């Protein structure tokens, strides 16, 4: 079944390892009990990946605009090499990014304001991605409800069935 279902294609820049980690974690958590439940679970994984993709695109679009605006603001204050180093550090999560933001704020540049302005300038483009992320979330919730219905169904069992080993005849199985 896995060979048939493993058809998800990643886009440029997406990590196969990240997708596989998400898939493994979600399938482990969902624990599909039947082939159909597995199909639904794989669809849930795909929808979650799609939702996360839209969120990454939203961040990338805003950050691209912030980089342009910040680059212009820093151009007046720093030589190109220092400006590039500071902007690269700003994009690093954690201490390096916080230190860069602090350095920028000392120059009386408000990064939050630049980000808000970038968001406003790109609002039409962002709205499309945000709307799509909401539609994906709605689809994901409906699919999850379907998955839960399939998972809660009793397994197909046949009362009074005689289990027969392929190697033995039914008469031998009865004795």
TAHUDA-V148052 format. One record per residue. RES is the residue in three letters. PHI is phi in whole degrees, -180 to 180 (NA if undefined). Layout:
RES;PHI
RES;PHI
This chain:
UNK;NA
UNK;-60
UNK;-61
UNK;-74
UNK;-84
UNK;-79
UNK;-118
UNK;-71
UNK;-107
UNK;-93
UNK;-95
UNK;-53
UNK;89
UNK;-88
UNK;-91
UNK;-61
UNK;-62
UNK;-65
UNK;-64
UNK;-64
UNK;-64
UNK;-62
UNK;-61
UNK;-61
UNK;-64
UNK;-69
UNK;-66
UNK;-65
UNK;-69
UNK;-74
UNK;48
UNK;-61
UNK;-100
UNK;-141
UNK;-62
UNK;-68
UNK;-62
UNK;-67
UNK;-61
UNK;-63
UNK;-61
UNK;-64
UNK;-65
UNK;-62
UNK;-61
UNK;-61
UNK;-66
UNK;-64
UNK;-64
UNK;-62
UNK;-63
UNK;-64
UNK;-60
UNK;-61
UNK;-65
UNK;-62
UNK;-65
UNK;-59
UNK;-61
UNK;-64
UNK;-65
UNK;-66
UNK;-64
UNK;-63
UNK;-68
UNK;-63
UNK;-58
UNK;-64
UNK;-67
UNK;-66
UNK;-58
UNK;-65
UNK;-68
UNK;-78
UNK;-58
UNK;-75
UNK;-111
UNK;-133
UNK;-69
UNK;-52
UNK;-63
UNK;-67
UNK;-62
UNK;-63
UNK;-63
UNK;-65
UNK;-67
UNK;-65
UNK;-64
UNK;-60
UNK;-81
UNK;-87
UNK;-64
UNK;96
UNK;-60
UNK;-62
UNK;-66
UNK;-66
UNK;-64
UNK;-64
UNK;-62
UNK;-63
UNK;-62
UNK;-68
UNK;-65
UNK;-64
UNK;-87
UNK;63
UNK;-111
UNK;-92
UNK;-64
UNK;-62
UNK;-66
UNK;-60
UNK;-66
UNK;-63
UNK;-66
UNK;-62
UNK;-61
UNK;-64
UNK;-65
UNK;-101
UNK;-57
UNK;-65
UNK;-65
UNK;-66
UNK;-58
UNK;-62
UNK;-66
UNK;-66
UNK;-62
UNK;-65
UNK;-62
UNK;-66
UNK;-63
UNK;-63
UNK;-63
UNK;-63
UNK;-61
UNK;-62
UNK;-64
UNK;-66
UNK;-66
UNK;-64
UNK;-62
UNK;-62
UNK;-59
UNK;-63
UNK;-65
UNK;-64
UNK;-66
UNK;-83
UNK;-66
UNK;-67
UNK;-63
UNK;-71
UNK;-126
UNK;-116
UNK;-67
UNK;59
UNK;-77
UNK;-101
UNK;-86
UNK;-120
UNK;-75
UNK;-58
UNK;-81
UNK;-117
UNK;-84
UNK;-62
UNK;-63
UNK;-65
UNK;-68
UNK;-74
UNK;-87
